[in-house]
Amino acid sequence: MSRTISAQLECPNRSDWPTDGQPISLCHRLMGSYSTDHQAQFGPQGWSVSFLPGRSFTHAETQLALEAAEASARISALARLVGLTALELTAMATNSSTAQGGGQ
């Protein structure tokens, strides 16, 4: 599920980034998430994402990577509510789904 991002030409401070209800914002050569500290920067080789060092991405791939970081943060929050880590919850949900024929 792809989301539209906000655009603004000048916003040197992250606190100045547009907040029009979108979870990911584009500011000149920076893209970031409102619900995590992760961000991406555009350079000569393409986009680089803070939590995926050493790799270059297209604009669409960068947006998806930031959305994945937001989803991961949401899973972590839900896992804490049931007394698990995000890894435990994900593994249990994946194994349960696979055992019941719902996995790949």
N, CA and C of each residue as an Amber inpcrd file, in Angstrom:
protein
   312
   0.8420000  -1.1600000   0.0000000   0.0000000   0.0000000   0.0000000
   0.8900000   1.2270000   0.0000000   0.8660000   1.9790000  -1.0630000
   1.7050000   3.1540000  -1.1950000   0.9530000   4.3740000  -0.6840000
   1.6830000   5.2640000  -0.0620000   1.0770000   6.4800000   0.4680000
   1.6620000   7.6830000  -0.2480000   0.8890000   8.7410000  -0.3440000
   1.3680000   9.9770000  -0.9190000   2.2300000  10.6870000   0.0990000
   3.2910000  11.3260000  -0.3730000   4.1470000  12.0660000   0.5370000
   3.9560000  13.5530000   0.3270000   4.3020000  14.3300000   1.3260000
   4.1990000  15.7770000   1.2500000   5.4420000  16.3380000   0.5820000
   5.3180000  17.4890000  -0.0290000   6.4790000  18.1250000  -0.6510000
   6.5850000  19.5780000  -0.2120000   7.7970000  20.0200000  -0.0140000
   8.0720000  21.3960000   0.3570000   9.5060000  21.6810000  -0.0660000
   9.7850000  22.8700000  -0.5850000  11.1160000  23.1550000  -1.1000000
  12.1380000  23.4310000  -0.0100000  11.8080000  24.2060000   0.9690000
  12.7700000  24.5790000   1.9990000  12.2490000  24.1880000   3.3760000
  12.9800000  23.3850000   4.0880000  12.6500000  23.0560000   5.4680000
  13.8860000  22.4510000   6.1260000  14.8170000  23.2980000   6.5520000
  16.0870000  22.8130000   7.0740000  15.9700000  22.0240000   8.3730000
  15.0030000  22.3170000   9.1990000  14.8250000  21.6060000  10.4620000
  13.6830000  20.6170000  10.3410000  13.8950000  19.4420000  10.8760000
  12.8560000  18.4040000  10.7810000  11.5330000  18.8820000  11.3710000
  11.5900000  19.7200000  12.3890000  10.3570000  20.2240000  12.9940000
   9.5800000  21.1160000  12.0260000  10.2390000  21.5850000  10.9600000
   9.5750000  22.4330000   9.9670000   8.9280000  21.6390000   8.8400000
   9.1360000  20.3100000   8.8340000   8.6050000  19.5010000   7.7430000
   7.0820000  19.5760000   7.7450000   6.4680000  19.4740000   6.5720000
   5.0130000  19.5430000   6.4950000   4.3480000  18.4270000   7.2960000
   3.2270000  18.7440000   7.9060000   2.5000000  17.7560000   8.7100000
   1.0410000  17.7090000   8.2760000   0.8180000  17.3700000   7.0260000
  -0.5450000  17.3630000   6.4880000  -1.2410000  16.0150000   6.6520000
  -0.8550000  15.2720000   7.6890000  -1.5110000  14.0050000   7.9600000
  -0.8610000  12.8120000   7.2900000   0.1520000  13.0320000   6.4790000
   0.8390000  11.9260000   5.8140000   1.9310000  11.3890000   6.7290000
   2.1670000  10.0810000   6.7320000   3.1570000   9.4990000   7.6280000
   4.5930000   9.7110000   7.1720000   4.7930000  10.0470000   5.9030000
   6.1360000  10.2440000   5.3690000   6.1690000  11.5820000   4.6550000
   7.2340000  12.3310000   4.8660000   7.3280000  13.6550000   4.2890000
   8.5780000  13.7900000   3.4390000   8.4870000  14.5530000   2.3740000
   9.6110000  14.8470000   1.5120000   9.9450000  16.3170000   1.6580000
  11.2170000  16.5870000   1.9320000  11.6570000  17.9600000   2.1240000
  12.9570000  18.1500000   1.3580000  12.8760000  18.7480000   0.1990000
  14.0250000  18.9970000  -0.6570000  14.7240000  17.6810000  -0.9870000
  15.8360000  17.3530000  -0.3580000  16.5620000  16.1070000  -0.6220000
  16.4790000  15.1520000   0.5610000  15.5290000  15.3810000   1.4480000
  15.3380000  14.5260000   2.6200000  13.9390000  13.9510000   2.6180000
  13.8100000  12.7420000   3.1060000  12.5130000  12.1040000   3.2780000
  12.5230000  11.5140000   4.6750000  11.4360000  11.6560000   5.3930000
  11.4260000  11.1330000   6.7480000  10.0710000  10.6770000   7.2080000
  10.0900000   9.9940000   8.3230000   8.9000000   9.4370000   8.9430000
   8.5390000  10.2760000  10.1540000   7.2650000  10.4990000  10.3570000
   6.8290000  11.2430000  11.5370000   6.7950000  10.3720000  12.7830000
   6.6060000   9.0720000  12.6220000   6.4440000   8.2180000  13.7980000
   7.7310000   7.4890000  14.1950000   8.8000000   7.6330000  13.4150000
  10.1000000   7.0690000  13.7870000  11.1620000   8.1460000  13.5480000
  12.3770000   7.8800000  13.9860000  13.4740000   8.8200000  13.7480000
  14.1930000   8.5430000  12.4340000  13.7300000   7.5800000  11.6720000
  14.4060000   7.2190000  10.4360000  14.1590000   8.2620000   9.3530000
  15.1830000   8.4350000   8.5390000  15.0510000   9.3500000   7.4170000
  15.9300000   8.8890000   6.2730000  15.7670000   9.5150000   5.1240000
  16.5440000   9.1890000   3.9360000  17.0250000  10.4910000   3.3130000
  18.1360000  10.3800000   2.6070000  18.7100000  11.5450000   1.9600000
  19.0330000  11.1970000   0.5130000  18.7540000  12.1440000  -0.3810000
  19.0430000  11.9300000  -1.7870000  20.4490000  12.4060000  -2.0950000
  21.2070000  11.5610000  -2.8080000  22.5700000  11.8960000  -3.1900000
  22.8550000  11.4640000  -4.6110000  24.1210000  11.5340000  -5.0180000
  24.5000000  11.2140000  -6.3950000  24.1580000   9.7810000  -6.8180000
  24.1290000   8.8550000  -5.8730000  23.8370000   7.4480000  -6.1880000
  22.3690000   7.0870000  -5.9850000  21.5500000   8.0350000  -5.6150000
  20.1430000   7.7690000  -5.3270000  19.8490000   8.0550000  -3.8630000
  18.8200000   7.4220000  -3.3430000  18.4100000   7.6300000  -1.9550000
  19.1470000   6.6740000  -1.0250000  19.5870000   7.1770000   0.1220000
  20.1500000   6.3260000   1.1710000  19.2440000   6.4440000   2.3860000
  18.9880000   5.3180000   3.0310000  18.0590000   5.2380000   4.1530000
  18.8580000   5.0070000   5.4350000  18.5120000   5.7270000   6.4970000
  19.2920000   5.7170000   7.7350000  19.5130000   4.3240000   8.3160000
  18.5510000   3.4460000   8.2360000  18.6980000   2.1290000   8.8510000
  19.1210000   1.0470000   7.8520000  19.4360000   1.4420000   6.6240000
  19.9110000   0.5150000   5.5950000  21.1850000   1.0880000   4.9590000
  22.2530000   1.2310000   5.7430000  23.4670000   1.8940000   5.2450000
  24.1380000   1.1090000   4.1170000  24.7860000   1.8690000   3.2300000
  25.5460000   1.2530000   2.1530000  24.7280000   0.8290000   0.9520000
  23.4510000   1.1370000   0.9550000  22.5930000   0.7490000  -0.1630000
  21.9780000   1.9950000  -0.7840000  21.6660000   1.9280000  -2.0630000
  21.0020000   3.0300000  -2.7690000  19.6330000   2.5590000  -3.2330000
  18.6780000   3.4750000  -3.1780000  17.2950000   3.1360000  -3.4970000
  16.6790000   4.1580000  -4.4330000  15.6400000   3.7440000  -5.1380000
  14.8230000   4.6730000  -5.9150000  13.9120000   5.4210000  -4.9440000
  13.2400000   6.4230000  -5.4530000  12.3000000   7.1830000  -4.6230000
  11.2170000   6.2600000  -4.0540000  10.6450000   5.4240000  -4.9010000
   9.5740000   4.5140000  -4.4620000  10.0840000   3.5150000  -3.4280000
  11.2780000   2.9570000  -3.6490000  11.8400000   2.0060000  -2.6930000
  12.1180000   2.6680000  -1.3450000  12.5630000   3.9160000  -1.3900000
  12.8380000   4.6630000  -0.1540000  11.5570000   4.8780000   0.6250000
  10.5190000   5.2580000  -0.0610000   9.2270000   5.4580000   0.5940000
   8.7530000   4.1530000   1.2310000   8.9030000   3.0360000   0.5260000
   8.4980000   1.7400000   1.0730000   9.3520000   1.3510000   2.2810000
  10.6460000   1.6350000   2.2320000  11.5240000   1.3270000   3.3730000
  11.0890000   2.1050000   4.6050000  10.7480000   3.3760000   4.4360000
  10.2980000   4.1770000   5.5750000   8.9370000   3.6990000   6.0870000
   8.0790000   3.2670000   5.1830000   6.7950000   2.7020000   5.6040000
   7.0180000   1.4070000   6.3810000   7.9950000   0.6040000   5.9620000
   8.3150000  -0.6340000   6.6840000   8.8250000  -0.3110000   8.0880000
   9.6160000   0.7390000   8.2200000  10.0990000   1.1460000   9.5470000
   8.9310000   1.5490000  10.4350000   7.9620000   2.2410000   9.8710000
   6.7750000   2.6230000  10.6390000   5.9650000   1.3980000  11.0340000
   5.8280000   0.4440000  10.1220000   5.1030000  -0.7860000  10.4370000
   5.8180000  -1.5580000  11.5380000   7.1320000  -1.5890000  11.4820000
   7.9210000  -2.2660000  12.5070000   7.7170000  -1.6150000  13.8730000
   7.6820000  -0.2840000  13.8970000   7.4510000   0.4250000  15.1550000
   6.0650000   0.0930000  15.7040000   5.0840000  -0.0130000  14.8260000
   3.7160000  -0.3570000  15.2450000   3.6660000  -1.7840000  15.7940000
   4.3470000  -2.7170000  15.1400000   4.3970000  -4.1010000  15.6220000
   5.0730000  -4.1600000  16.9850000   6.1490000  -3.4070000  17.1610000
   6.8360000  -3.3740000  18.4570000   5.8980000  -2.8890000  19.5610000
   5.1410000  -1.8530000  19.2710000   4.2040000  -1.3180000  20.2670000
   3.1200000  -2.3380000  20.6030000   2.5850000  -3.0220000  19.6000000
   1.5620000  -4.0400000  19.8470000   2.1380000  -5.2180000  20.6220000
   3.3550000  -5.6230000  20.2830000   3.9940000  -6.7500000  20.9680000
   4.1720000  -6.4500000  22.4580000   4.5960000  -5.2290000  22.7620000
   4.7660000  -4.8490000  24.1740000   3.4570000  -4.9770000  24.9580000
   2.3480000  -4.6910000  24.2870000   1.0400000  -4.7620000  24.9460000
   0.6600000  -6.1850000  25.3460000   1.2240000  -7.1780000  24.6570000
   0.9310000  -8.5740000  24.9940000   2.1490000  -9.2660000  25.6130000
   3.1240000  -8.4690000  26.0480000   4.2700000  -9.0020000  26.7750000
   5.2950000  -9.7390000  25.9260000   5.4050000  -9.3780000  24.6590000
   6.3620000 -10.0090000  23.7560000   7.2510000  -8.9640000  23.1040000
   8.3290000  -9.4250000  22.4960000   9.1180000  -8.5420000  21.6400000
   8.5300000  -8.6040000  20.2370000   8.9180000  -7.6710000  19.4070000
   8.4390000  -7.6620000  18.0310000   8.8770000  -8.9330000  17.3020000
  10.1030000  -9.3820000  17.5640000  10.5900000 -10.6080000  16.9180000
   9.7820000 -11.8250000  17.3610000   9.4830000 -11.9070000  18.6590000
   8.6850000 -13.0370000  19.1580000   7.2920000 -13.0410000  18.5400000
   6.6540000 -11.8870000  18.5440000   5.3020000 -11.7850000  17.9970000
   5.2810000 -12.1320000  16.5090000   6.2340000 -11.6000000  15.7610000
   6.2970000 -11.8620000  14.3260000   6.5450000 -13.3440000  14.0570000
   7.4910000 -13.9460000  14.7900000   7.7770000 -15.3740000  14.5910000
   6.5690000 -16.2240000  14.9270000   5.9060000 -15.9250000  16.0300000
   4.7370000 -16.7090000  16.4250000   3.6050000 -16.5580000  15.4140000
   3.3750000 -15.3450000  14.9650000   2.3070000 -15.1060000  13.9920000
   2.6280000 -15.7800000  12.6580000   3.8780000 -15.7250000  12.2430000
   4.2900000 -16.3520000  10.9830000   4.1840000 -17.8610000  11.0780000
   4.6950000 -18.4490000  12.1600000   4.6420000 -19.9030000  12.3160000
   3.2110000 -20.3880000  12.4440000   2.3910000 -19.6740000  13.1400000
   0.9920000 -20.0510000  13.2990000   0.2650000 -20.0140000  11.9570000
   0.5270000 -18.9800000  11.1840000  -0.1030000 -18.8300000   9.8800000
   0.3340000 -19.9420000   8.9370000   1.6220000 -20.2670000   8.9590000
   2.1640000 -21.3230000   8.1000000   1.5970000 -22.6900000   8.4980000
   1.5070000 -22.9430000   9.8120000   0.9950000 -24.2340000  10.2890000
  -0.4570000 -24.4270000   9.9080000  -1.2010000 -23.3300000   9.7890000
  -2.6120000 -23.4360000   9.4580000  -2.8650000 -23.3250000   7.9530000
  -1.7850000 -23.3180000   7.1700000  -1.9520000 -23.2530000   5.7220000
  -2.0970000 -21.8450000   5.1890000  -1.8930000 -20.8380000   6.0360000
  -2.0420000 -19.4670000   5.5780000  -0.7630000 -18.8460000   5.0850000
   0.3750000 -19.5360000   5.2720000   1.6570000 -18.9720000   4.8330000
   2.0130000 -19.4050000   3.4360000   3.1440000 -18.9130000   2.9800000
   3.6110000 -19.2300000   1.6260000   4.3940000 -20.5130000   1.6150000
